[in-house]
Amino acid sequence: MSDDNGTQETPAGSAPGPRPEPIRFFGTTWVDHANGYTVRRVGAAVGSLAAAVASCLVLRFAYEGLAIADIGSFVTLLMVVMFAICSALAFRHTWDGFTKRPDPDRQASLRGLLAIGFVGSLLAYFFRSLTEAPGEKLHREEYEAALKQYEKRTTRRSGNPKKRRRS
């Protein structure tokens, strides 16, 4: 069961209060940076950088294929510019997604562009992994807000307010 902030209420039999939302590759280790959090961050950074390098090699093979086909410099230039622009837009979109929830409608409309600019998304993941788990800041803000809201809901009043004396 989820509340408005995306955090989940704790099921019966466990500690009361909201539970943190897991992050891909990190689970809930981002809350207290335990259970191999640093190793996971290093692994995510190295993995995303390796995937970006491998992707660039694949794009290089595609470029060489166009050069061998001798289709002309204009089409080759269009392909290079298309991948550069789509990668830059995908980088920006992915980077913004780490600090605020993306709009599902906009996400669906950008699906093709993000698929073409996959190198930019991988690089954004790499650079964010150098400082924190990708999306950790957003999840931490939501989790802390949910904890404050939970504390506010569960704190009990002391005494009957009707019996208070007016000054």
Rosetta blueprint (number, residue, H / E / L):
1 M L
2 S E
3 D L
4 D L
5 N L
6 G L
7 T L
8 Q E
9 E E
10 T L
11 P L
12 A L
13 G L
14 S L
15 A L
16 P L
17 G L
18 P E
19 R E
20 P L
21 E L
22 P L
23 I E
24 R L
25 F L
26 F L
27 G E
28 T L
29 T L
30 W L
31 V L
32 D L
33 H L
34 A L
35 N L
36 G L
37 Y H
38 T H
39 V H
40 R H
41 R H
42 V H
43 G H
44 A H
45 A H
46 V H
47 G H
48 S H
49 L H
50 A H
51 A H
52 A H
53 V H
54 A H
55 S H
56 C H
57 L H
58 V H
59 L H
60 R H
61 F H
62 A H
63 Y H
64 E H
65 G H
66 L H
67 A H
68 I H
69 A H
70 D L
71 I L
72 G L
73 S H
74 F H
75 V H
76 T H
77 L H
78 L H
79 M H
80 V H
81 V H
82 M H
83 F H
84 A H
85 I H
86 C H
87 S H
88 A H
89 L H
90 A H
91 F H
92 R H
93 H H
94 T H
95 W H
96 D H
97 G H
98 F L
99 T L
100 K L
101 R L
102 P L
103 D L
104 P H
105 D H
106 R H
107 Q H
108 A H
109 S H
110 L L
111 R H
112 G H
113 L H
114 L H
115 A H
116 I H
117 G L
118 F H
119 V H
120 G H
121 S H
122 L H
123 L H
124 A H
125 Y H
126 F H
127 F H
128 R H
129 S H
130 L L
131 T L
132 E L
133 A L
134 P L
135 G L
136 E H
137 K H
138 L H
139 H H
140 R H
141 E H
142 E H
143 Y H
144 E H
145 A H
146 A H
147 L H
148 K H
149 Q H
150 Y H
151 E H
152 K H
153 R H
154 T H
155 T L
156 R L
157 R L
158 S L
159 G L
160 N L
161 P H
162 K H
163 K H
164 R L
165 R L
166 R L
167 S L
